[in-house]
């Protein structure tokens, strides 16, 4: 087994970028992954005492499929966002002006979502788990799902951190409780990733066009795709690194 691609999503549900390497830290998510999220007008995110909050407090591809088309790039100082229907944006999310510009830019693409929009950040990454995790997705399973559905599905539908290959389709569903050595890091797989309506949004068109959750359930008895893992031992992980059971 090997790592084919590493992806991070600086703002939850608002774009992703490919990385050649990352340095993982024990007890933390992928660096700068879901570091921020865009709170909508009805959000209960505790801005006065920021803390991890449920995904429903933020803009999501599940409710705003055009966000699936966003691409992002974070250089440690400025965040660049692009979308086919919006002017490109570069801003510093760590300044009040930049944070508001990013929130308003994303909010304009979230059809039907009510503002005001605010950029949220918490001490813990705003992943879909209430404990720090990285996510692992299988290209073999993606191919099997695409074949079942009769259409090639883009990996962007599933918003994973580590995309791996050279394993049997759906094999990763049996990994919770096991440990994995990848590059210099040691991971412990904790649970499967339950999928939501975000998977039905096509990253090429920004439209819902495929009953992915139903197909997942038909294929394996549950609408799951991929697994979450905790970082037990840190270190560098590169695209191309081998992955093995520890």
N, C-alpha and C positions, 0 to 999 in steps of 0.2 A: 504494500500500500504506500501511497505517496501523496504529498500535498501538491496540488496542481495550481491553486490560486489562493491568495489571501486577500480578503476584502474588509474594509471598515466603513462605517456609516457615521460620520462625525455628528450629524443631527439625525435623531431618530426619525425614520420614515422619509427623510428628505435627502436622498442621494447617497451614493457610495463611490468608493475609489479602490482601485487595485494597488496592492503593495508587493514589493519584492521580498521584504523581510519585516519582522516585528520582533521586539524584545518583550517577552511575557514576564509578568511579576506574580508571585504567589498571592492568591486571594484577590486578584484583580481581573477585570475584563480586558479585552484587547485594548492596547493603548489608543486613546482618543476615539473609541467606538461608543456611539450613543452618549457622547459626552454632554450633548445638549439635546433638547426637545422643544417643540413649539407648543406652548399651552394655548388652548382656544378660550373663547369667552366664557364658557361654562366650567372651565377647569377649576379643580380644588387643590391644585398644586400649592404647597405651603411656601410661598416666596419669602416669607419672613424667617422661616427656619427650614431651608431646603432639605428634602429627604427623598429617597426613592419613592416613586409613585406609580400606580397602575397605568398601563398604556392608554386607557380610556381618557386620561386627563390631557392627552396630547393629540395633535394632528397625526393621522395614520393613513397609510395607503388603503387600508380596509374601508375607510369612509371617504377617502379622497383619492381615487385611482390615478388622477393625473400626476400625483407626486411620484408615482413609479418611474416616471421619465426623467427625474432629476439626476444629474451627475454632480459629484462634489470633489473638491480637492482641498486638503488642509495642510498648510506648510508650517504650522506651529505659530503663525502670526496672523495669517489672513485665511478666510474661508472663501473659496470660489464655488459658485453654484451656477448651473446652466440647465436650461429647459427649452424645448423647441418653441414653446409659446410665450416665453418671457425673456426680457433682456437679461444678459448675464449680470451676476452680482459678485463683487468682491468686497468683503467687510471683515472687520476684526470683531469676533463675537464676544470678546472680553471687554469691550467698551459699550457704554449704554447706547450710543448711536448705532454702532455696528450690530449689536444684538437686536435692536428694534428693526433695523433694515432687513435683517435675515428673517425675523418673525413675520414682518409684513409681506416680504417676497413670497414666502411659503404660503401664507394665508391667502394670498391672491390666487393661488393654484388649487386651493382646497374648496372646490365648488360646494356651496351650501353650508360651509362651516361659518359660525358666527364669531366675530371678534369681540373685544380687542385681542390681538395675538401678542404673546410675550415669549421670549426665549428663556427657557428654564435650564438650570444646571444644579446638580446635587453632588454631595461628596462621593456617592456611589454612581457608577454608570447607569443610565436609564434604559437598561435592557429589559426584556420581558420577564426576567426572573428577578425575584426580590433579593437575590444574593448574586455576587459577581460571577459571571460565566462567559465563556466563549462558545460559539456554536460551530458544529461540524456537519457538513452536508456532503452527500455522495453523488458524484457524477454518474456512477453506474445506476443508482436508483433514479436519477433524473432521466436517464435514457430509457429505463424500463417504464417509467410513468409516461414519458412522451410517446413511446410505442403504444401503450395501452390507449392513450387518448387520440392517437392518429395525428399528432401535431408536435413539432419541436418546441419544447418549453424553454424559455430563457431562465438561466440560473438567477437572474435578478428578481424573479418572483419570490424567492425564498430567503433572500437577505442574510446569507450565511457568512461567517468569518473565514473558515477553512473549508475549501472545496477539495475533496480527496478522490482518488481513483485507484484502479487495480484491486478491486474487491468485488464480491458478489453483490448484486442488487439487493437492497433491503437488509443487508447484513448488519448495518449499524443500529438497527432497531433493537438488537439483542445486546447492545453494549452497556447499558446502564449498570453501574456497579463495577465496571472494569477500568483498569488504568492503561493509559496509552503513552508511549514515548514518541515524541515528535520533535525533531531537531534536538535542541538542548533541553527542552521542557518536558515535564511530566504532567499529564492531565488525568483527572478522574471523571469519568462520564457519570452524570447524575440522573438524567431523565431524557425522555424523548421530547421533541419540539412539536407541540400541538399547533396546527395551522389554522389561520383565520382567513377571512375574505380577501386579505391582501394578495394571496396567491392567485386570485382570479383576475388581477389587473395585469395587462400586458405592458411590459416596460417599453415596448416600441411604440405603442399607440396611446397608452394612458386610459384604455378602456377595459372593462371587464368582458372577457371573451371565452372563458374556459371554466367548467365546473371541477376545478382541481381537487377540492376537498372531497367531493363525492368519488372521484377516481381514486384518490388515496384510500378511502374507506373500502372501496371495492377490491383494491389490490392487496391490502394487508389488514383489513378489519378495523382500522382506526385512521382518522384524518391527521396523521403524524408524518413529519418529514424531517429527518436529521435528529441530532442529539445536542444537548447542552453538556458542557464539561467545566469543572473547576480547575484552575491552575494550582498544582501542588508544588511543583518545582519550576522556577522561572528559567529563562534563557532565550536565546535567539532561535527563531523558526523562520526558515526561508522557503519560498516556492521551490518545489523540487525535492524537499527533504522527505526521507522515508518516515513512515509511521508504523509502529509495531505495538503489540501488547506487552505490557510490563509486568 
